[in-house]
Structure formats: structure tokens, C-alpha cells
Amino acid sequence: MPVYEVRFQPDGIRIQVGDNLTILEAAQRAGIVLNSFCGGIGTCRKCLVELPDGPEPLRACQYHIHSNLVVVIPENSRFFEQKILEEGISRAQLLDPLITKYHVKLTAPNLQDLRSDGRRLVDALSPGKIAGPHLISWPLLKKLPCVLRENDYDVTAVCHDQNIIALEPGDTTGRLFGAAVDIGTTTVVASLINLTDGKTVAVASQTNPQVTFGDDVISRIQYCRDNKDGLEILHRRIISGINELLRETCEKSGVEPTQIYELTAAGNATMQHLFLKVPVAQIAQAPYVSAFADAVNVNAAQLGLDIHPEGNIYIMPSVAAHVGGDTVAVTLATAMRHSDKINMALDIGTNGEIVLGSREKLLACSTAAGPAFEGARIRQGMRGAAGAIERVHIHEDVELLVIGGQAPTGICGSGLIDAVAELLIAGVLDNSGRLRNHDELPENINPALRRRLIKFEGNPAFILSFASQTKHGEDILLTQRDIRELQLGKGAIHAGLVTLINHLGIETSNIDRLYLAGAFGNYIRPESARRIGLLPDIELAKIQGVGNAASTGAKEVLLNKQARQHAEQLSREIEYVELASRKEFQEIFTSSMMFPES
């Protein structure tokens, strides 16, 4: 097979590749991550690169290498680390973990006491320590005689529930740690927790290393379908990514990885399947069924996670194929199950997961919002990274807030919602989502705004930032097509909300609290989201951002065994509403595309 050299500029990185590899694949091998919202199928046009002699930019995912190449990667095509929300809502939590340590000093065997080493250990733990039957793990059993005798029978037993999983020399009861991991489709957050006092000692986060194979779960499922080793590759990616985060938290805190004895993980159903290397194709095929919904416990060594090899990995239970363990974690963290009042939780991403109800009844659904909120399919859309417009305010002219305080390079989801809301208020946009022509603008509109309304590819567009003010020297536009993409996403979310409200038989006014979970929910302005009809028309005081509530829920089940039972009950008690089978959803969706009248 021929071998070609590809040189990436301005990085100066050279790589040898075989025939017919795409530029996108070559960049991945070179450690250069390009934007690839569509997972490499060629629809998003976010991975554009240039060849020095080429007439125009080309899609890296579609260009196959058949010769030596020099590839120039524009800044806009690079994947930059986004702002990752690491913390969530905090609640008082009773400390009662499933992992415990007990220091014991055993009497040595003699001719009058010939109990086995295992029974001697269990007997020492029985009075007031571990209730019920005690099981010694096989790996520990193989080391038990040596560990006891080498340490003069002075040891600390590490227990997971009734299972004795490790013995350590002397008294190590003060060193007991666990980890809680939120496995998001886009980002992963790991928290290292001291299980002796419940405090978080270190947090680390990163972009989900699977993003190079697609920005959304459908793209990753498709990758697994199309590639024989796809499931194995995506599984290894997430395991290695979590191990990196664990190493980072350990380095920050001075904790040894072997002092971490349990890890709890929450993610959507697809992420949890990939984490466990369970096939995912059935999740994307009607009737959309997951392989498992109950909680799963796995030995750390089996998964290859760098904690104590006999440590336990706990995967959150799910509700359905599209309402996963992260939604259960959010519901747990917001205590909706224990409230007499009706609350709603909303986590907005490529999919929007919604939970509605009270202690009497909880409903959940998932609606395909599309990638617009994460910057995909928006002409100059991007994630919430440095250079992204995240706030827009229109008074006499346009005022922008840019992440990192630098010249803008694009617009992220929160900025997109702001921009559309402000254009509606200014009268530049009508409630059908159409940008008005110059002769249709309000007579009293400021000339500064009027000059921003231009024609782009034959359709109206609005200049958010002029070329002289941007980092790349091009106007940043909000196009008519961008607005239509936003309408599709917000229409799907709103239709899901209304369908659940109708199914529960309540009015919007009956909702006492609306919790916005996740990074996107944390950064959007509620008033803008309500103005465009993304959120229901409820009082702003009732809307509460709860941050990374999925991470909070994962911490709760790590710190308290009763919280774990509650999560498992929630997964069975929450009634899943399948929107695709409901005729009313399609009708509501059509009307939800419109923007509310002011």
C-alpha cells in the first residue's frame, strides 16, 4: 500500500498515512481535532481546510488522500475546548457511602484457635461493623495469608457493602475516596470525593474524546454501525478520557489512584452503553430500546479504570433509550420526587430531556432539538469556547459579550437565543421568524441597526459584528437559515414541554419551579429563552439554573446508599412519554415553531 506524507500548517506537524485515508482521519492521527458536528458524513461543513494550490476550501471529512499533501487548517475549523460547567446544585447530604473502612487488630492463630484467616477477619468485623453475610473477594483471598502475617494482623479492611475487597497495612481509615463522573455527549466531568467527610477535593473536565467521531449520539451510533471495531474504539476513547481525568484529580490532591474505591457514572443511555461496551444500534432503531435500564455494578479492573482494581463502578439506572442515567441524576439532585409542588426539569442539548411532576407522579420525555443550540448548522455557530458571542443586547446599536473578552469568531447557543430575542423586541424579526426587509422595519428604528440588515445569498441577514471587529476579518452574520434552524430546535423543546403539561393535565401556571440543568441551561438568559418561546411563559423568579445537576446526582449516589435506592426507584417510577407516537406532539410542534407575540 502506498504511503503519503501529510503536513499540517500552521502547526508544522507531519504524519505518514496510507492510501485513501481522509484528511479528517489523518488529522485525528496527528492529534489535531477538527470540528466535525456531523461525524464525518459531510453535511455540517465545519471541517473546512485549504490546500495551498486549491481553488477553494474543502471538507476534510470528504477528501481522500492519494498523494503527498500540505493542508492548511483555518482557525474556524479547529475544535477548541469549550467552557465546561463542572459544578451543580448543592444539597445537604447525609454521609452514608457503600464503601467503608474498618481498622482491626486480629489475634494470631494458635493451637487453641484454628479459625481460617478469612473467618478470623470476618469475625473481627461482625460486632457493630458489617451487618449480614460477609464475602471476601477472590483476588483478596489469594493475598490474605501474606497480608495478615506481614503486618502482624494489624490491618484495615475495605468493604463494599458486605463484600471485603481489600486489606491495607495498619490504620488507613482516614484515606477513603470515591469519584463521580458525568459522561456528557460533549463534555466529561470527574469529581474526586473524600468519603470520610463528603467533600470534593478535586475536579477535572475535558471535551468528550469521542467527539472526533461525531458531535451527537446518532453520529456515534452510526460510526459503530459502519465500522467493525467502532464500539471498541469509542469504548476505549471514553475509558482513556476518564482515566486522564482521574489522574489529574489525583495529582491535584495528592491522592493515590488505588485509594479510590468506587466510581459512580451518569450519562445518557448511549454514553452509558459505550462506557460499558454494550451495542448501541438498537437505540437508534424503532422501537428505540436500550440494552439495559437498571443500575449496573462492574469491577474496575474489568473496565480498565485506574482506581483500586477491586473498586466498584456504579452506572446510574435509566428510564428509557432516550432518557438516561443523567436525567435520573438530575431528577434526584432536584429532589422532585419528594416535592408536593409540581416542578419541571429541562436539560437542553442535541436532545432535550424533560421531567415534570411531583411526589404523586413524574413524567419524562426526550425531544430531538437538533444541534443548533450547540452551534452546529448555524453558519458561524460554535461551541461556548473563547471567541464565541455568548450575550447580545440591542439598545441603540448591538452590544456583544464574547467569551474570553477577545474579538469574536462566531456565536454559541446562548448568544443565538439572545440575538433572536433582541431582534424580535427591536422589530427586525417578525413572529413567523422572518427577517424584515428595510421598507418593513419600524419607522423609529435606529439607523445603526438598519445598516446591519443586509442581503446574503439572496436572503436577509443581520450583521452581529462587522469584519473590522472580528478575529478572522469577516462579518459575523445571523442568517435567515440560522433563524429557521433555531426555530426547529426551540419548537421541538417547547412542544415536548407542552405535551407533558397536557399529559399531566395541568396548566403552565401550576408549575412551581422550572429547573434548567446542564451548561447550556446555566448560561442562557431565561428572559431571552422565554421571549423566543423556548421556555413556557412562567414567572422568571420560578426559573432556576441548577448547573451540572447530573454530576450532583452522581455524587449523591456515591455518598449515600439511600440516594442510590432512590435513583433506582426513580428509574422505574418515572413514566416515559414517547412523543413520536403522539399525534398531538406533531400539531404542537408546528405551532411552536412560531415566536410568541410580544
N, C-alpha and C positions, 0 to 999 in steps of 0.2 A: 504494500500500500504506500502511495506517495506521502511524503511528509513536507509540510509547508511552515514557513516562519511567519507569524503574525506579530507585528509591532504596534502596540497601543500608545497613542500620543494624546495629551502631553505627558503621560505617565512614564514613558520610556521603557515599558515592560515588554519583553519579548517572550514568545511562547511557541513551541513546536506542536503542531496539531496534524491529525490525519486528514485524509481527503473527505470532503462533503460535510464537515462539521460546520455549524452556523457560527457567525460572529458572536452571537449571544452566548453560545456554549463555550466558545473559546475564551470569551471574557470571564465567564464563571471560573474556568480552569486557571485563569491568570489572577484570580482573586479580585476582579473588578465587577462590581454589582451594578447592573443597569436596571433602569425602570422596566418592568415587564408586567403591567397590570393584567394582561390577558393570558399570561402563562406561556407566551411564545407562539400563539396562533396567528399573530399578525393583525389584530384588529384595533389595538389601542394606539399604535403609532407613538409610543412613549420611549422606544429604544432606538431612536434615530441616530445614526452615526454617519461619518463622512469618509470618503476615500479622497486623497489629495487630488487625483485626476478625475474624480467622479463629477457628473454634472449637477447632482442634487443629493440631499441626504437620503439614506436608505434604511430600511428596517433591519436591525441586527439579527432579529429572530428569523428572518426570511432569506438572508443572503448566505449561500453555502460557499465554503472556501475551496477553491480549486487551484490556487496559486499563492505565492508569497504576497502578503498584504501589509500596507500601513493603514491603520484605522485611527481616525481622529474622533474622540468621544466628546461631544459638546457637554457643557455643564448641565444643561436641562435634562439630559438623558441619564445622568448618574443618579443612583439611589443614595440619598443622604439620610442619615439617622434622624428620625423624627423625634419630637418631644414625646416622651413616654411617661404616662401617668402611673406612678408607682404606688401611691397610697390611696386608700379608700376611706369610707365612713368608719368611724371608730366607735365601738360599743364596749361597755363594761362586760368582761368575760370571766366567768368562773374558771379557774385553772384546774383542770382535771384531765390531763392527757392520757392517752392509751399507753404511751411509753413511760416507764418508770424505772428508777434505780434504787437498789437496796444494798447497803453495806452490811456484810455479815462476816463474823469470825466463827468458823466451824471448828468443832473438836475433831482432832485427828483420829482415824480409826485405830482400834486396838483389839486384843483378843476378846474383850468383853463387848465390843461394839463393832460388828462386822457389816454394818449397813453399806450399801453401794455408795459410790461417790454421788451419783445422781440423787438417790433418796436422801442422803445426808444434806445435800443442798436444798432440796425441796422442803424437807422438814424444817430447816432453818428459816425458810421464807414463809412458812404457813402461819405462824402466830401473828395475826394482825397485819400481814403484808399482802400476800396474794390470796384472794378467795377462789375457791373452786379448784378444778384439776390443774396440775402444772405439767407442761410439756417442755422438754429440753430439746432444742433443735439438733438435728443430726450433725451439722458442722461443729457446733459447740461440744456435742457428746464426744466427738473424736479428739478434742483437745482437753476435755475436762480433767482427766487424771493428772496431766502435766501441769496445767494452770493452777490447780489446787495445791499440789505439792511444791511447786516452785515458789509459791507465795505464802507458804506456811498457813494455808487455809484462810488467809485474810484477803477477801475479795469483795468486789461489788458486782451484783447481778443486774443485768439489763433485761427488762421484761417488756414484752409487747402483749398486753392483756394478760392471759395466763401462760404465755409462752416465754421461756427463758432463752434469749437469743445470743447473749454474750456474757462473759465474765472478764472483769478487769482487775489488775492488781491493786490492792489497798482500797482506800475510800475515794471514789471518783464521783460521788453523788452530786457534786457541785458543777459537773461538766455534762450537761444533758441538753442536746439541741435537736431541733427539727427544722424542716424547710417547707414553705408553702409556695407553690408555683402557679401562676396564672398563665396558661398557654393560649395566648390570643392568636388569631389568624395572622395579624400583622406584627404584634409585639409579644415578648415573653418577659415576665417579671418574676424574680425569685427573692423571697424574703427568708432570712435566717433568723430563727426564733429561739430564745433561751427558754427551755421548757421548765426551768425551775422558778421563773418569775413571770413568764408570758411576754417579756419584752422583745421587740425586734432589735437585733443587734447589727444587722447589715442588710442592705437591699441592693440588688443589681438588676439591670434590664438591658435588653437588646432587641433589635429587629428579629422577628422570627426567621431563622436561617432557611426556611422553606420558601421564602418569598421569590427566590430566583426561579421557582417552578410554577409561579402563578400567585397573584395577589389575593385570590379568593378561594374558597373551599372547592368550588366547582372545577376551577382550573387544576387544582391539585388532585382531585379525584380523576379528572381526565388524564393527567400525567400518569397516574397509577394504572389506568386502563391501557394507555398506549405504550407503556414501557414494561417489559418483563420484570425488571428489578425496581420499578417505580416505588412500590410500597416499602421495600427495603431501604432505598435511598432516602426517602422522606422520613422514615423512622430514624435512620441514623443521624440525619440532619438535626432533628429536634432533640435527640438524646445528647449529641455532642454540644448543641447550643446550651442546654440546661446544665451540662457538666461545666461549661465555661463560666456560667453564672454562679454555680456553686463554688467553684474555685475562687472567683472574685470575692464572694461574700466571706469565704474563709480567710482569704488574705487580708481583707479589711478588718476582721475581728480577731484574728489570731486563733481561730478555731480549727482543729484538725478535722478533715472530712470524715474520719472514722468516728467522730463524736456526734455526727448527725445520724439519728437512729430511725427517723421516719420522714417521709416526704409526702405531702398531700398535693394533688394536682387538679386544677379545674380548667376546662376548656370546652369549646363547642363539641358536638358529637364527632365531627370529622377529625378535629385535632386530637381528641382522646383516642379515637381508633388508630390514628397514625402513631401516636405516642406508644401504644401497645402493639403496634404492627398487626392490626386486625384489618382485613379487607374492607374497603370503603365504597366499592362500586354501587352496592345496593342502596346507599344513602341518596344517590342522585337519580335513582330509577323508581318510577311509580311501582308500588305504593309508598316508597320512601321509608324504608325500615332500617333501623340500626342493628348491628350485631349484638349489642348489649345495652342495657339501660341501668341495671343495678350497679352499685359500687363494686369496684374490683380491688383486691389486695394482691400485690405481686412482690416477690423478693427482689431487693435492689440489685443483687448480682445477676439475676436473670435478665433485667433490663439494661444492665451495663451502666447504671448510675453511680457516680463516685461519692457515695456515702458509706456508712458501715455496710459491709457485704451482706450481713443478715438483717439489715434495716428493712422496714416495711414501706412499700409505695402504695398509697391510697388514692384511687381515682374516683372523683365525685360521681354520684349517680346522675342520670339524665332523665328527661321527661319523654322525649321523642327524638327522631332523627335530626330535627332542626331546632330543638330546644334542649340544649346540652347541659353539662355539669356546671358551666359558667353561669347559666341562668338560675339553676338551683342555688348556686353560691350567692348570687345577687339577692334572690328571694330570702335566703337565710340571713344575710347581712342586714337587710332592711327590716327584718322581723315582721313581715307582712302576715305571716301565718298566725301571729299572736295578737293582731290588732282587731279591735271591734269596729274600726272605721275602714272604709273602702279606700285602698291605696292602689297605685299603679306604678310599675317599674318598667323603664324603657331603656334598652341598650341598643344604640344605633351604630350600625356598620354597614357592610355589604348586605347583611341581613339585619332586620330589626326584630329583636326578641322582646316580647311584651308579656307582662304578667299583671293581672288585675284581680282584685278581690280582697277578702278579709279572712278572719278565722273561720267563717262559715263556709266559704268556697273560694277557690283560686282557679283562674283560667289562664291559659298561656297560648300564644301563637307565635309564629315566625313569618315574617313577610320579606320578600325579596326586594330590598330597597335599591339594589344596584350599587355600583361603585362611585357614584358622583360625590357622595359625602367624603370619600377618601381621595378625591382629586382625579379619579380616572374618568375617561370620556369627557372631561372638561378640557377645552382647547389648551389652556395654560394652567390646568389643575396640577396640584402636587400635594404630597402629604404635609403634615404640620411640622415641617423642618425649617431650618434657618433660611430666610428669604421669602417665606410664604406670607402672603397677606392674610392675617387672621381676624382683623377687625376693619369694618368700613363704616364711616359715618358721613352723611351728606348734610351740610348746612348751606352755606353759600357756594361751597365747592366740595370736592371729595377729600376726606381726611382718612389716611390709612394707618393702621398699626401693623408692623411687619415683625415676624419672629426674628429675634437676634438684633433688631434695631438697624438693619442694613438696607441697602437698596433692594427692592422686591424683584423676585424672579418668577413668581407665579402666585396662585391663590389656593388655599386649602379649604376644607369643607366649612369651617366656621365663618371664614371670610366670604365664601359664596353665599351662605344664608344671609349674612349681614347685608351684602351688596344688593341682593334681590329685595330684601325687606326695605332698604333705604330707597331704592328706585321706585318701589310701589308707593311709598309715602310721598316721594317727590313728584309723582305723576309721570315719570318717564316710562313706566311699565304699567300696563292695564291688568285687570284681574284675570284675563284669559292667559296671561303670560307673554303677551306680545309687546315688544319694544315699539314705542310710538315713533312715527316719523316727525320731522321738525315741525311741520304745519299742524300736528296734532298735540304738541306739547302745551301745557298750561301757559297762559299769556304772561304770568308773573314769574316764570321760571328764570333762574339766574343765568346770564349769558355764559358763565363759566361752565355750567352743566350742559347748556345747549351745544357748545363746541365739542363736547366729549361724545356726542351722539353722531356716529359715522355709519358708512356702509362698508360691510366686509363680506366679500364673496356674494355680493348682490343682496344681502340682508342687513338689517340694522344691527349695530353693535355699539357697546358703550366702553369708552376708554377709562379704565380704572387708574392706570398710571402711564404717563407719557414716556416715550422712548428715552428722553433725556434724563429721566429719573430712575430708570430700571437698571439692573445689573448687566443685562445682556444687550441693552441698547435697542430693544423693541418695545412697542406699545404692549401693555398687558390689557387684553380685551375681555369683556363679558359678551359673548355672542348669543344670538337668538337660540342657537342649538344648545349652548350651555344651559340656558334657562329651561329649555324643554327637558334636558336630562335631569335637572333638579326637580322639575315638576313630577317626573316619573317616580323618583325616589321618595319625595315627600308625600306624593299621592298614595304610594303603597304603605308607608308608615301610618298615615292618617286613616286610611281605610282599615288597616289592622286594628288600630285603636277603636274606631267606631264599631267595628264588627264585634269586638269583645265587649264593649259597653252595651251594645244591643243584646248580645247573648246573655249577659248577666242581668239584663232587664232593669238598668239604672239610667239616670241622666248624668251628663257630664258634671253637673253641679254637685252630684253626690260624691265625687272623688275628693277625698280629704287631702291627699298628698300625691304628687307625681314625682317619682324619683328618676333622675337622669343618671344612668350608670355609664362607665367607660370614659375613655379620654375624650371622645367627641362630645358626649353629653356634658362633660365638665367644662369644655371651652366655648361652647356655643352660648350666645346671649338668648336667654329664654324669651325676651320680648320680640326678638327677631324671628325666632323659631315659631312663636305663636302668630306673628303677623303674616307669615307666608302659609300658615295652615299646617305646618309640620306637627305642632303640638295642639291639643284641644284648647278651646277658649276658656281657660280657667284662670283664676287669680294668680298673678306672678308670685305672690307670697306662698302659694301652695307648691311651687316648683322648687325642688331641692336637688342640687348636684351631689351625688354620693361617691364620686371618684371611682377608683378601681375597686368596686364592691365585690367583684369576682375574687380578687385577691384577699379581701377581707373575709369572705366566706370560706376560702381555702384555709386561712389562718384559724378560723373558728373551729373547724373540724379537726385541726391539728391540736388545738389547745384544750378541747373539751369533748369527751366521749359522748355526752348527751347531745351536743350540737351535731355530731356525726349521725346519731339516731334520727334527729330532726330532719337532716338533709335527706336521709333515706326514706323517711315518711313523706317528705315533700315530693320526691320524685314519683311517688305512687298516688299522692292525693291531688296534685295539680292536674286539672282536666285540660288536655290538649285539644285545641280547636284547629282543625285542618282547613285553612282558608281556601285552598284550591277546590274543595268540594262544595263550597257555599256560593250559591248564585248571588246572594246579596253583596258579597265582597266585591265582585266584579262591577256591580252597579255603583257601589260606594266609591270604588277606586276611580271610576270615570269622573264622578263629580268632585272627588278630592284632588284631581289634577288642577282645578281652578284655584286661584288665590282668593282668600276671603275679601269681601268688600270692606273698605275702611270704615 
